[in-house]
Amino acid sequence: MTELAKDVASHDHRDGYEKVDIYNTDVLKSISTKYYEILKELGEDPEREGLKRTPTRVAEALQFLTHGYNLNPEEILKKAMFKEDHRHMVLIKDIEIYSLCEHHLLPFIGKAHIAYIPNGYIVGLSKIPRIVDVFARRLQVQERLTDQVKDCLQNTLKPLGVAVVIEAQHLCMQMRGIQKQNSVATTSAFTGAFNKPETRNEFINLLGSKLA
């Protein structure tokens, strides 16, 4: 997130795991104050033991879950582009997605499957899940998320084609709304060569395969 001096970081070294969270202290204080008042409006006592740090925890969580606003996905790709004369499909399946629906601020969770056909450049494989995370860590709708990932890859790599499929479960539908617990939403977007039936079919067949 932002690198301003007023930001603070917390480190967790338990079990050899290091967690680094960076927060804007002004935003943290503002959101915490508002959630303190929200708890009171809901009829709770924000001073009781279980809720004393809840406004701060929520403020920290919201900054973390929306830190994608402060990252440039195209720059992330550009830093890991390499010239390579490979013109066959590159596919990464089952990229985990955790995002917040902008309508109710409830999570939607799922997987993205992304393929592209290089046109002179390839990109480091880890960067594709990275840009998915950048867009997912914003207030989102699944349809827009799908298009943003597709457009970022197409505009930056200039490949022969891009395919993006996202499958997700939405808690706003499962916990609220229609309350259908097993519903899965699927969205897709294609460019270039993937608009050809034979290439799209190859992509779909690979999604269903168990090559590993």
Kinemage of the C-alpha trace (Angstrom):
@kinemage 1
@onewidth
@group {chain A} dominant
@subgroup {mainchain}
@vectorlist {calphas} color= white
{ca met a 1} P 0.000 0.000 0.000
{ca thr a 2} L 1.121 3.625 0.385
{ca glu a 3} L 4.697 4.193 1.528
{ca leu a 4} L 4.045 7.443 3.386
{ca ala a 5} L 5.964 7.890 6.600
{ca lys a 6} L 2.724 8.020 8.561
{ca asp a 7} L 2.014 4.407 7.672
{ca val a 8} L 2.771 1.689 10.191
{ca ala a 9} L 3.625 -1.994 9.776
{ca ser a 10} L 2.943 -4.955 12.045
{ca his a 11} L 5.033 -8.118 11.956
{ca asp a 12} L 4.067 -11.604 13.105
{ca his a 13} L 7.013 -14.001 13.426
{ca arg a 14} L 5.244 -16.955 15.058
{ca asp a 15} L 6.124 -20.400 13.674
{ca gly a 16} L 8.609 -18.843 11.271
{ca tyr a 17} L 5.852 -16.996 9.415
{ca glu a 18} L 6.254 -13.301 8.757
{ca lys a 19} L 3.148 -11.282 8.126
{ca val a 20} L 3.570 -7.663 7.111
{ca asp a 21} L 0.573 -5.352 7.057
{ca ile a 22} L 0.967 -1.671 6.203
{ca tyr a 23} L -1.775 0.783 7.109
{ca asn a 24} L -2.396 4.463 6.617
{ca thr a 25} L -2.824 5.635 10.203
{ca asp a 26} L -5.163 8.512 9.337
{ca val a 27} L -7.486 6.214 7.391
{ca leu a 28} L -7.226 3.596 10.131
{ca lys a 29} L -8.348 6.069 12.778
{ca ser a 30} L -11.204 7.416 10.643
{ca ile a 31} L -12.634 3.997 9.778
{ca ser a 32} L -12.224 2.762 13.372
{ca thr a 33} L -14.191 5.733 14.706
{ca lys a 34} L -17.012 5.115 12.255
{ca tyr a 35} L -17.223 1.411 13.108
{ca tyr a 36} L -17.262 2.248 16.809
{ca glu a 37} L -20.420 4.270 16.136
{ca ile a 38} L -21.874 1.523 13.908
{ca leu a 39} L -21.527 -0.998 16.730
{ca lys a 40} L -23.466 1.338 19.014
{ca glu a 41} L -26.160 1.810 16.332
{ca leu a 42} L -26.527 -1.976 16.156
{ca gly a 43} L -27.268 -2.050 19.877
{ca glu a 44} L -23.875 -3.360 20.950
{ca asp a 45} L -21.449 -2.088 23.569
{ca pro a 46} L -18.178 -1.350 21.746
{ca glu a 47} L -16.440 -1.059 25.135
{ca arg a 48} L -17.079 -4.658 26.177
{ca glu a 49} L -14.069 -6.964 26.140
{ca gly a 50} L -14.869 -8.848 22.933
{ca leu a 51} L -15.454 -5.668 20.916
{ca lys a 52} L -12.813 -3.269 22.238
{ca arg a 53} L -10.443 -3.810 19.311
{ca thr a 54} L -13.098 -4.698 16.735
{ca pro a 55} L -13.287 -1.226 15.114
{ca thr a 56} L -9.500 -1.243 14.647
{ca arg a 57} L -9.481 -4.819 13.375
{ca val a 58} L -12.197 -4.011 10.845
{ca ala a 59} L -10.328 -0.913 9.695
{ca glu a 60} L -7.147 -2.946 9.232
{ca ala a 61} L -9.035 -5.684 7.394
{ca leu a 62} L -10.698 -3.242 5.010
{ca gln a 63} L -7.397 -1.573 4.149
{ca phe a 64} L -5.827 -4.963 3.480
{ca leu a 65} L -8.781 -6.241 1.443
{ca thr a 66} L -8.736 -3.125 -0.751
{ca his a 67} L -4.975 -2.601 -1.094
{ca gly a 68} L -5.243 -3.314 -4.827
{ca tyr a 69} L -6.198 0.321 -5.393
{ca asn a 70} L -2.613 1.263 -4.587
{ca leu a 71} L -0.979 -1.150 -7.031
{ca asn a 72} L -0.456 -0.888 -10.797
{ca pro a 73} L -1.027 -4.293 -12.417
{ca glu a 74} L 0.408 -3.270 -15.782
{ca glu a 75} L 3.675 -2.234 -14.133
{ca ile a 76} L 3.797 -5.575 -12.336
{ca leu a 77} L 3.579 -7.368 -15.688
{ca lys a 78} L 6.079 -5.102 -17.419
{ca lys a 79} L 8.742 -5.854 -14.822
{ca ala a 80} L 8.609 -9.557 -15.679
{ca met a 81} L 8.229 -9.580 -19.480
{ca phe a 82} L 10.751 -11.567 -21.489
{ca lys a 83} L 11.267 -11.909 -25.216
{ca glu a 84} L 10.473 -15.460 -26.278
{ca asp a 85} L 9.378 -16.976 -29.583
{ca his a 86} L 6.706 -19.217 -28.065
{ca arg a 87} L 3.310 -19.076 -29.756
{ca his a 88} L 1.399 -21.806 -27.957
{ca met a 89} L -1.114 -21.536 -25.167
{ca val a 90} L 0.070 -20.757 -21.651
{ca leu a 91} L -2.562 -21.701 -19.065
{ca ile a 92} L -2.686 -21.192 -15.298
{ca lys a 93} L -5.620 -22.876 -13.589
{ca asp a 94} L -7.176 -22.618 -10.150
{ca ile a 95} L -5.875 -19.193 -9.104
{ca glu a 96} L -7.546 -18.465 -5.775
{ca ile a 97} L -9.681 -15.336 -5.592
{ca tyr a 98} L -10.833 -13.487 -2.482
{ca ser a 99} L -12.712 -10.274 -3.123
{ca leu a 100} L -15.433 -8.027 -1.706
{ca cys a 101} L -18.709 -7.505 -3.532
{ca glu a 102} L -19.250 -3.769 -3.841
{ca his a 103} L -23.005 -4.057 -3.266
{ca his a 104} L -22.944 -5.436 0.302
{ca leu a 105} L -19.223 -5.546 1.192
{ca leu a 106} L -19.520 -9.297 1.619
{ca pro a 107} L -16.867 -11.667 0.247
{ca phe a 108} L -16.962 -13.669 -2.926
{ca ile a 109} L -14.493 -16.505 -3.170
{ca gly a 110} L -13.472 -18.648 -6.093
{ca lys a 111} L -10.925 -19.514 -8.741
{ca ala a 112} L -9.674 -17.938 -11.942
{ca his a 113} L -8.406 -19.826 -14.974
{ca ile a 114} L -6.296 -17.723 -17.333
{ca ala a 115} L -4.612 -18.463 -20.643
{ca tyr a 116} L -2.776 -16.407 -23.234
{ca ile a 117} L -0.961 -17.078 -26.485
{ca pro a 118} L 2.338 -15.141 -26.586
{ca asn a 119} L 3.242 -12.866 -29.464
{ca gly a 120} L 6.939 -12.232 -28.908
{ca tyr a 121} L 6.791 -11.873 -25.122
{ca ile a 122} L 6.049 -14.132 -22.193
{ca val a 123} L 5.596 -13.071 -18.582
{ca gly a 124} L 6.811 -14.638 -15.341
{ca leu a 125} L 4.126 -17.122 -14.338
{ca ser a 126} L 3.808 -15.805 -10.792
{ca lys a 127} L 2.809 -12.391 -12.123
{ca ile a 128} L -0.507 -13.614 -13.537
{ca pro a 129} L -1.908 -14.650 -10.130
{ca arg a 130} L -0.414 -11.419 -8.818
{ca ile a 131} L -2.453 -9.198 -11.123
{ca val a 132} L -5.564 -11.240 -10.375
{ca asp a 133} L -5.003 -10.428 -6.713
{ca val a 134} L -4.448 -6.728 -7.465
{ca phe a 135} L -7.865 -6.452 -9.110
{ca ala a 136} L -9.563 -8.743 -6.587
{ca arg a 137} L -8.327 -6.610 -3.682
{ca arg a 138} L -10.747 -3.856 -4.616
{ca leu a 139} L -14.496 -3.465 -4.250
{ca gln a 140} L -15.671 -5.570 -7.157
{ca val a 141} L -18.296 -7.324 -9.174
{ca gln a 142} L -17.241 -10.592 -10.776
{ca glu a 143} L -18.044 -9.418 -14.292
{ca arg a 144} L -15.779 -6.374 -14.030
{ca leu a 145} L -13.002 -8.383 -12.393
{ca thr a 146} L -13.040 -10.812 -15.325
{ca asp a 147} L -12.788 -8.003 -17.880
{ca gln a 148} L -10.097 -6.125 -15.981
{ca val a 149} L -7.796 -9.140 -15.856
{ca lys a 150} L -8.408 -9.809 -19.557
{ca asp a 151} L -7.786 -6.203 -20.585
{ca cys a 152} L -4.641 -5.875 -18.462
{ca leu a 153} L -3.047 -8.936 -20.053
{ca gln a 154} L -4.121 -7.960 -23.564
{ca asn a 155} L -3.024 -4.333 -23.319
{ca thr a 156} L 0.318 -5.049 -21.660
{ca leu a 157} L 1.576 -8.251 -23.306
{ca lys a 158} L -0.107 -7.700 -26.691
{ca pro a 159} L -0.583 -11.472 -27.049
{ca leu a 160} L -2.391 -13.288 -29.850
{ca gly a 161} L -5.261 -13.846 -27.457
{ca val a 162} L -6.363 -13.986 -23.816
{ca ala a 163} L -8.932 -16.192 -22.080
{ca val a 164} L -10.235 -15.611 -18.554
{ca val a 165} L -12.806 -17.736 -16.716
{ca ile a 166} L -13.770 -17.047 -13.105
{ca glu a 167} L -15.932 -19.282 -10.907
{ca ala a 168} L -17.012 -17.892 -7.550
{ca gln a 169} L -19.409 -18.273 -4.674
{ca his a 170} L -20.928 -15.041 -3.386
{ca leu a 171} L -21.765 -14.716 0.294
{ca cys a 172} L -24.192 -11.900 -0.510
{ca met a 173} L -26.252 -14.560 -2.293
{ca gln a 174} L -25.579 -17.399 0.138
{ca met a 175} L -25.964 -15.572 3.466
{ca arg a 176} L -28.359 -12.811 2.466
{ca gly a 177} L -30.460 -12.464 -0.709
{ca ile a 178} L -31.778 -15.729 -2.077
{ca gln a 179} L -29.729 -17.828 0.413
{ca lys a 180} L -28.751 -20.589 -2.006
{ca gln a 181} L -25.627 -22.091 -0.471
{ca asn a 182} L -24.372 -24.128 -3.425
{ca ser a 183} L -24.702 -21.547 -6.198
{ca val a 184} L -21.617 -20.794 -8.288
{ca ala a 185} L -21.339 -17.851 -10.683
{ca thr a 186} L -19.183 -18.297 -13.800
{ca thr a 187} L -17.961 -15.431 -15.984
{ca ser a 188} L -15.697 -15.504 -19.027
{ca ala a 189} L -13.940 -13.111 -21.384
{ca phe a 190} L -11.916 -13.795 -24.532
{ca thr a 191} L -9.798 -11.858 -27.016
{ca gly a 192} L -8.068 -12.590 -30.300
{ca ala a 193} L -7.346 -16.234 -31.060
{ca phe a 194} L -9.660 -17.411 -28.284
{ca asn a 195} L -12.626 -16.150 -30.274
{ca lys a 196} L -11.953 -18.999 -32.687
{ca pro a 197} L -13.958 -22.112 -31.748
{ca glu a 198} L -11.002 -24.493 -32.057
{ca thr a 199} L -8.765 -22.431 -29.739
{ca arg a 200} L -11.526 -21.826 -27.228
{ca asn a 201} L -12.383 -25.540 -27.227
{ca glu a 202} L -8.736 -26.414 -26.562
{ca phe a 203} L -8.772 -24.015 -23.612
{ca ile a 204} L -12.007 -25.489 -22.234
{ca asn a 205} L -10.714 -29.050 -22.670
{ca leu a 206} L -7.532 -28.184 -20.786
{ca leu a 207} L -9.575 -26.713 -17.939
{ca gly a 208} L -11.269 -30.060 -17.477
{ca ser a 209} L -8.114 -32.145 -17.809
{ca lys a 210} L -6.086 -33.655 -14.969
{ca leu a 211} L -2.655 -33.495 -16.583
{ca ala a 212} L -0.936 -33.030 -13.247
